[in-house]
Amino acid sequence: MNSVVYLNGEYCPANEAKISIFDRGLLFGDAVYEVIPVYNSKPYFLDLHLERLKTNIKKLKINLPFHNWDDIFLELIQRNGGGNLQLYVQITRGNSGGRKHDIPQNISPTCFVFTLHNSYPTLEEKQRGLHAKLLEDIRWLRCDIKTTSLLGNILLNEEALSSGANVALLVRDGFLTEGSAANVFIADKQGIIKTPPLSNLCLPGVTRHIIIELITELKLPFKEEPISVEAIFDANEVWITSTTKEIYPITLIDDIPVGTNSHSSFWVQLHNKYEQLIKGFNDR
């Protein structure tokens, strides 16, 4: 079945959707995006995702007309079979009719949305955990913007995969920034959960935000502070968080086991609480 997409106010089959070769999103990566989780045909954490999208559009100074996102998302979910999936939203600065670095004035943005049908990880997959590779963070200095300019992330992720790992954990000047496509948490040997503070070097992840709320709700020890390479290898637990990975343990880093390689109470508590949150939303 050919999927249906939303493009600039219209719904159409994916194989009929077209944008100009002069679109600045294509030429320069002059665009932002969001990936929104959908469980049982319902979008989750929508306010947080749309607020981040609005913030990033403002950072790029893109003038986006009003869109009734709720109606667009529900229509696309229905037309594409529903169930568990993700919504991909992309806003580009638009078609400038040529190729110049100067940002053109009075240009209409390009807006499109489609569904992704990536499976969410099972409990068994999470319990097995992921293998990570520590790599030097070669990306630009505005990683707080969720831009489509992801070549650095792609190259780092490919380097990790080529080494036999599943994911890359990125380090700049000896300190953890984030993963190649996720935020990172550790639990240290003193029993404190930690994650790097938000800055221009990492994305303010929505799942990160949710997990911090759950940590607070459970009254678990927590700090946002810089995490050194030494602290990563000395940690009892390491997890990544993202829309598609949810909260996923790392069990090996550079072929070295993390902690005792067991699933201690922090991950179990937070994973269970996250699952309850999803189920509770579905039961509304």
Rosetta blueprint (number, residue, H / E / L):
1 M L
2 N L
3 S L
4 V E
5 V E
6 Y E
7 L E
8 N L
9 G L
10 E E
11 Y E
12 C E
13 P E
14 A H
15 N H
16 E H
17 A L
18 K L
19 I L
20 S L
21 I L
22 F L
23 D E
24 R H
25 G H
26 L H
27 L H
28 F H
29 G L
30 D L
31 A E
32 V E
33 Y E
34 E E
35 V E
36 I E
37 P E
38 V E
39 Y E
40 N L
41 S L
42 K E
43 P E
44 Y L
45 F L
46 L H
47 D H
48 L H
49 H H
50 L H
51 E H
52 R H
53 L H
54 K H
55 T H
56 N H
57 I H
58 K H
59 K H
60 L H
61 K L
62 I L
63 N L
64 L L
65 P L
66 F L
67 H L
68 N L
69 W H
70 D H
71 D H
72 I H
73 F H
74 L H
75 E H
76 L H
77 I H
78 Q H
79 R H
80 N L
81 G L
82 G L
83 G L
84 N L
85 L E
86 Q E
87 L E
88 Y E
89 V E
90 Q E
91 I E
92 T E
93 R L
94 G L
95 N E
96 S L
97 G L
98 G L
99 R L
100 K L
101 H L
102 D L
103 I L
104 P L
105 Q L
106 N L
107 I L
108 S L
109 P L
110 T E
111 C E
112 F E
113 V E
114 F E
115 T E
116 L E
117 H L
118 N L
119 S L
120 Y L
121 P L
122 T L
123 L H
124 E H
125 E H
126 K H
127 Q H
128 R H
129 G L
130 L E
131 H E
132 A E
133 K E
134 L E
135 L E
136 E E
137 D L
138 I L
139 R L
140 W L
141 L L
142 R L
143 C L
144 D L
145 I L
146 K L
147 T E
148 T L
149 S L
150 L L
151 L H
152 G H
153 N H
154 I H
155 L H
156 L H
157 N H
158 E H
159 E H
160 A H
161 L H
162 S H
163 S L
164 G L
165 A L
166 N L
167 V E
168 A E
169 L E
170 L E
171 V E
172 R E
173 D L
174 G L
175 F E
176 L E
177 T E
178 E E
179 G E
180 S L
181 A L
182 A L
183 N E
184 V E
185 F E
186 I E
187 A E
188 D L
189 K L
190 Q L
191 G L
192 I L
193 I E
194 K E
195 T E
196 P L
197 P L
198 L L
199 S L
200 N L
201 L L
202 C L
203 L L
204 P L
205 G L
206 V H
207 T H
208 R H
209 H H
210 I H
211 I H
212 I H
213 E H
214 L H
215 I H
216 T H
217 E H
218 L L
219 K L
220 L L
221 P L
222 F E
223 K E
224 E E
225 E L
226 P L
227 I L
228 S E
229 V H
230 E H
231 A H
232 I H
233 F H
234 D H
235 A L
236 N L
237 E E
238 V E
239 W E
240 I E
241 T E
242 S E
243 T L
244 T L
245 K L
246 E E
247 I E
248 Y E
249 P E
250 I E
251 T E
252 L E
253 I E
254 D L
255 D L
256 I E
257 P E
258 V L
259 G L
260 T L
261 N L
262 S L
263 H L
264 S L
265 S H
266 F H
267 W H
268 V H
269 Q H
270 L H
271 H H
272 N H
273 K H
274 Y H
275 E H
276 Q H
277 L H
278 I H
279 K H
280 G H
281 F H
282 N H
283 D L
284 R L
